[in-house]
Amino acid sequence: MNIIIIFQRMLMLLAMMGLGFICYRKKWLEDNSYKKLSEVVVNIFNPALVINGAITATASGAADIGLVKENLMFVVIYYVVCIALSYPLSAVFGKDSGQKNMFQLMTIFSNVGFMGIPVVSSIYGEGSIIYVTFYMLAYNLILYTIGMLIAQRNLPKEERKNGLSGLLNIGTICSVLAVIIYFSGFQFNDSIVAFFDYVGNATIPLSMMVIGVSVAKMPLKEVFKGMRVYGFSLITLLIIPIFASFVFRGLENNNVIFGVFILMFAMPVGSIVTMLIKEYGGDESLCSKTTIITTLLSIITIPLVAFFI
């Protein structure tokens, strides 16, 4: 796809973020309504988009086992690389054990769902969302196992919780359901298809608006301070995905699957990391700032990464 077209689509997403920013600053959306809107996106619209992606992919034909295997291979490679890189990056950017844990989480858990789905959908179409679904399934599994272990390192052993119970959530359930739909090849009637299409498509503007509100919630002078954040952003948003595009080129048979794989590396830090830091202790301000900076910069860096796909 033409790099200019991708940049134009990223600008469109940025404009949607701007709407959220304006709504919060104008007090059309306040803290409570922002929280509720985020919950609605996470629990209704985003799952509907995942299901719609499976329906769209199914409509184009039966599941191609070869493509599924290739996608799964890249999912495994993606998380192995992220986990491996989290150790040296946390050592470089973390000043103490708490910050090292935080940077490790930020390296592993990028925004593959909330940001990844709108980006991949806008670049490759709704049928490509099924490939992102496999990343989301692995994401939840790793989050509530390895992620919880890292997040709770600063807590006394007796206060640490078992995170496996968190695996049973709407995101995981709908991801599994989407995979079942994809493999079964089941064809839905037009009314059901239209329902998931309309509801799912609302995810893109609403999720971008939620991110825009998160930017508006912090004083802009505070957001843009600190060179460490920019160094971490440069490595995670540009250097790693571009390097991966060269290292793993030759393994791919399908350009879309490889494109999704590289774009996952280019995603900003996931908001879930801030929630974990808030719950289990850590530098919440630095975590929020890094999440916002990487999200804003990704509007520029994703088209640059796409040039190397």
C-alpha positions as CSV (number, residue, x, y, z in Angstrom):
1,M,0.0,0.0,0.0
2,N,1.2,3.5,-0.8
3,I,2.9,5.2,2.1
4,I,1.0,8.4,1.5
5,I,-2.3,6.6,1.8
6,I,-1.2,5.0,5.1
7,F,-0.1,8.4,6.4
8,Q,-3.4,9.9,5.4
9,R,-5.3,7.2,7.3
10,M,-3.1,7.7,10.4
11,L,-3.9,11.4,10.2
12,M,-7.6,10.5,10.1
13,L,-7.1,8.5,13.4
14,L,-5.2,11.5,14.8
15,A,-8.2,13.7,14.0
16,M,-10.4,11.3,15.8
17,M,-8.1,11.5,18.8
18,G,-8.4,15.3,18.5
19,L,-12.2,15.0,18.9
20,G,-11.7,13.2,22.2
21,F,-9.2,15.8,23.3
22,I,-11.6,18.6,22.5
23,C,-14.6,16.9,24.1
24,Y,-12.7,16.6,27.4
25,R,-11.3,20.1,27.3
26,K,-14.8,21.5,26.5
27,K,-16.2,19.3,29.4
28,W,-18.5,17.5,27.0
29,L,-16.8,14.4,28.4
30,E,-15.8,14.3,32.0
31,D,-13.8,11.7,34.1
32,N,-16.8,9.5,34.9
33,S,-18.2,9.6,31.3
34,Y,-14.7,9.0,29.9
35,K,-14.4,5.9,32.1
36,K,-17.9,4.7,31.1
37,L,-17.1,5.3,27.4
38,S,-13.9,3.3,27.7
39,E,-15.8,0.4,29.3
40,V,-18.4,0.4,26.5
41,V,-15.7,0.4,23.9
42,V,-13.8,-2.4,25.6
43,N,-16.9,-4.6,26.4
44,I,-19.1,-4.0,23.4
45,F,-17.7,-2.2,20.4
46,N,-14.2,-3.7,20.3
47,P,-15.5,-7.3,20.7
48,A,-18.1,-6.6,18.0
49,L,-15.3,-5.5,15.6
50,V,-13.3,-8.7,16.4
51,I,-16.4,-10.8,15.6
52,N,-17.1,-8.7,12.5
53,G,-13.5,-9.3,11.3
54,A,-14.0,-13.1,11.6
55,I,-17.3,-12.8,9.7
56,T,-15.7,-10.8,7.0
57,A,-12.8,-13.2,6.7
58,T,-15.2,-16.2,6.6
59,A,-17.2,-14.5,3.8
60,S,-14.1,-14.5,1.6
61,G,-13.8,-18.3,1.8
62,A,-13.0,-21.2,4.1
63,A,-10.1,-20.8,6.6
64,D,-6.8,-21.4,5.0
65,I,-4.8,-23.6,7.4
66,G,-1.5,-22.6,5.8
67,L,-2.3,-18.9,6.5
68,V,-3.3,-19.8,10.1
69,K,-0.1,-21.7,10.7
70,E,2.0,-18.8,9.3
71,N,0.1,-16.3,11.4
72,L,0.6,-18.4,14.5
73,M,4.3,-18.7,13.8
74,F,4.6,-14.9,13.7
75,V,2.5,-14.5,16.9
76,V,5.0,-16.8,18.7
77,I,8.0,-15.0,17.2
78,Y,6.5,-11.6,18.2
79,Y,6.0,-12.4,21.9
80,V,9.3,-14.2,22.2
81,V,11.1,-11.2,20.8
82,C,9.2,-8.8,23.0
83,I,9.8,-10.7,26.2
84,A,13.5,-11.2,25.3
85,L,14.0,-7.5,24.5
86,S,12.1,-6.4,27.7
87,Y,15.2,-7.4,29.8
88,P,17.9,-5.2,28.2
89,L,15.4,-2.3,27.7
90,S,14.3,-2.3,31.3
91,A,17.9,-2.4,32.4
92,V,18.7,0.7,30.3
93,F,15.7,2.9,31.0
94,G,14.7,1.8,34.5
95,K,16.4,3.7,37.4
96,D,15.2,1.3,40.1
97,S,13.6,-2.1,40.4
98,G,10.1,-0.7,40.2
99,Q,10.8,1.3,37.0
100,K,12.6,-1.8,35.5
101,N,9.5,-3.8,36.0
102,M,7.4,-1.1,34.5
103,F,9.6,-0.7,31.3
104,Q,9.6,-4.5,31.0
105,L,5.8,-4.5,31.0
106,M,5.7,-1.6,28.5
107,T,7.9,-3.5,26.1
108,I,5.9,-6.7,26.2
109,F,2.4,-5.3,26.3
110,S,1.8,-2.8,23.4
111,N,-1.6,-1.7,22.3
112,V,-2.3,-4.6,19.9
113,G,-6.1,-4.5,20.5
114,F,-7.3,-1.0,21.3
115,M,-4.9,0.7,18.8
116,G,-3.9,-2.3,16.7
117,I,-7.3,-3.2,15.5
118,P,-8.3,0.2,14.1
119,V,-4.8,0.6,12.5
120,V,-4.8,-2.8,10.9
121,S,-8.4,-2.5,9.8
122,S,-7.8,0.9,8.2
123,I,-4.7,-0.3,6.3
124,Y,-5.6,-3.9,5.4
125,G,-9.4,-4.0,5.7
126,E,-11.7,-5.7,8.2
127,G,-10.9,-9.2,6.9
128,S,-7.3,-8.8,8.4
129,I,-8.6,-8.4,11.9
130,I,-8.8,-12.2,12.3
131,Y,-5.0,-12.2,12.3
132,V,-4.9,-9.6,15.1
133,T,-7.3,-11.9,17.0
134,F,-4.6,-14.5,17.5
135,Y,-2.2,-11.8,18.9
136,M,-5.0,-10.8,21.3
137,L,-5.5,-14.3,22.5
138,A,-1.8,-14.7,23.2
139,Y,-1.7,-11.2,24.8
140,N,-4.3,-12.1,27.4
141,L,-2.6,-15.4,28.2
142,I,0.8,-13.8,28.7
143,L,-0.7,-10.7,30.5
144,Y,-2.4,-12.8,33.2
145,T,0.6,-15.1,33.7
146,I,4.0,-13.5,33.0
147,G,2.6,-9.9,33.1
148,M,1.0,-10.4,36.6
149,L,4.2,-11.9,37.9
150,I,6.3,-8.9,36.7
151,A,3.7,-6.4,38.0
152,Q,3.6,-7.9,41.5
153,R,7.4,-8.2,42.0
154,N,7.4,-5.3,44.4
155,L,4.6,-6.7,46.6
156,P,5.3,-9.1,49.6
157,K,4.8,-12.7,48.5
158,E,1.7,-13.1,50.8
159,E,0.0,-10.2,48.9
160,R,0.5,-11.5,45.4
161,K,-2.6,-12.7,43.5
162,N,-3.2,-15.4,41.0
163,G,-3.9,-13.6,37.7
164,L,-5.3,-16.6,35.8
165,S,-8.8,-15.7,36.8
166,G,-8.5,-12.6,34.6
167,L,-8.3,-14.8,31.5
168,L,-12.1,-15.1,31.5
169,N,-13.0,-11.7,30.1
170,I,-15.0,-10.4,27.2
171,G,-11.9,-9.9,25.0
172,T,-10.8,-13.5,25.4
173,I,-14.3,-14.9,25.0
174,C,-14.9,-13.0,21.7
175,S,-11.4,-13.8,20.4
176,V,-12.1,-17.5,20.9
177,L,-15.5,-17.1,19.4
178,A,-14.0,-15.3,16.4
179,V,-11.5,-18.1,15.8
180,I,-14.4,-20.7,16.0
181,I,-16.4,-18.7,13.5
182,Y,-13.4,-18.4,11.2
183,F,-12.6,-22.2,11.3
184,S,-16.2,-23.3,11.1
185,G,-16.9,-21.2,8.0
186,F,-20.4,-20.5,9.3
187,Q,-22.3,-18.0,7.2
188,F,-24.6,-15.6,9.1
189,N,-27.7,-14.0,7.6
190,D,-27.6,-10.4,6.3
191,S,-29.2,-8.9,9.4
192,I,-26.5,-10.3,11.8
193,V,-23.7,-9.4,9.4
194,A,-25.1,-5.8,9.2
195,F,-25.4,-5.6,13.0
196,F,-21.8,-6.5,13.7
197,D,-20.6,-4.3,10.8
198,Y,-22.4,-1.2,12.1
199,V,-21.5,-1.8,15.8
200,G,-17.9,-2.9,15.0
201,N,-17.2,0.1,12.8
202,A,-18.0,2.4,15.7
203,T,-14.9,1.1,17.5
204,I,-12.5,3.0,15.4
205,P,-13.7,6.6,16.1
206,L,-14.7,5.8,19.7
207,S,-11.4,4.1,20.7
208,M,-9.4,7.0,19.2
209,M,-11.6,9.5,21.1
210,V,-10.9,7.6,24.3
211,I,-7.2,7.8,23.7
212,G,-7.6,11.6,22.9
213,V,-9.3,12.1,26.3
214,S,-6.4,10.3,28.0
215,V,-4.0,12.9,26.4
216,A,-6.3,15.8,27.5
217,K,-6.3,14.6,31.1
218,M,-2.6,15.4,31.6
219,P,-1.0,18.9,31.5
220,L,0.7,19.1,28.1
221,K,3.9,20.6,29.6
222,E,4.3,17.5,31.8
223,V,3.5,15.1,29.0
224,F,6.4,16.2,26.8
225,K,9.1,16.4,29.4
226,G,11.8,13.7,29.9
227,M,14.3,12.4,27.3
228,R,14.1,8.8,28.6
229,V,10.5,8.6,27.2
230,Y,11.7,9.6,23.7
231,G,14.6,7.2,23.8
232,F,12.3,4.3,24.7
233,S,9.8,5.5,22.0
234,L,12.4,5.6,19.3
235,I,13.6,2.1,20.0
236,T,10.2,0.5,20.4
237,L,8.3,2.4,17.7
238,L,10.9,2.6,15.0
239,I,14.2,0.6,15.5
240,I,12.7,-2.7,16.6
241,P,9.9,-2.9,14.0
242,I,12.2,-1.8,11.2
243,F,14.9,-4.2,12.3
244,A,12.3,-7.0,12.5
245,S,11.1,-6.3,9.0
246,F,14.6,-7.2,7.7
247,V,15.4,-10.0,10.1
248,F,12.2,-12.0,9.5
249,R,11.8,-11.2,5.9
250,G,11.9,-14.4,3.9
251,L,9.8,-16.3,6.4
252,E,6.6,-14.8,5.0
253,N,4.4,-16.2,2.3
254,N,1.5,-13.8,2.8
255,N,2.1,-10.0,2.7
256,V,-0.8,-9.1,4.9
257,I,0.1,-11.5,7.6
258,F,3.7,-10.2,7.6
259,G,2.4,-6.7,7.5
260,V,0.3,-7.3,10.6
261,F,3.3,-8.9,12.3
262,I,5.5,-5.8,11.8
263,L,2.7,-3.4,12.7
264,M,2.3,-5.2,16.0
265,F,5.9,-4.2,16.8
266,A,5.0,-0.6,15.9
267,M,2.1,-0.3,18.3
268,P,2.4,2.2,21.3
269,V,2.4,1.1,24.9
270,G,-0.9,-0.5,26.0
271,S,-3.0,1.3,28.6
272,I,-3.3,-1.9,30.6
273,V,0.2,-1.3,31.8
274,T,-0.8,1.9,33.6
275,M,-3.7,0.0,35.2
276,L,-1.3,-2.7,36.5
277,I,1.2,-0.1,37.8
278,K,-1.7,1.8,39.5
279,E,-2.9,-1.4,41.2
280,Y,0.4,-3.0,42.2
281,G,2.6,0.1,42.7
282,G,5.1,1.9,40.6
283,D,5.8,5.2,38.8
284,E,2.2,5.8,37.5
285,S,3.0,9.3,36.1
286,L,6.0,8.1,34.0
287,C,4.0,5.1,32.8
288,S,1.0,7.3,31.7
289,K,3.4,9.8,30.1
290,T,5.1,7.0,28.1
291,T,1.8,5.6,27.0
292,I,0.6,9.0,25.7
293,I,3.9,9.9,24.0
294,T,4.2,6.6,22.2
295,T,0.5,6.8,21.1
296,L,1.0,10.3,19.7
297,L,4.4,9.5,18.0
298,S,2.9,6.3,16.5
299,I,0.8,8.4,14.2
300,I,4.0,9.4,12.5
301,T,6.1,6.3,13.0
302,I,3.6,3.7,11.8
303,P,3.6,5.1,8.2
304,L,7.5,5.1,8.4
305,V,7.5,1.4,9.5
306,A,5.0,0.5,6.8
307,F,7.5,1.8,4.2
308,F,9.7,-1.2,5.2
309,I,7.0,-3.8,5.1
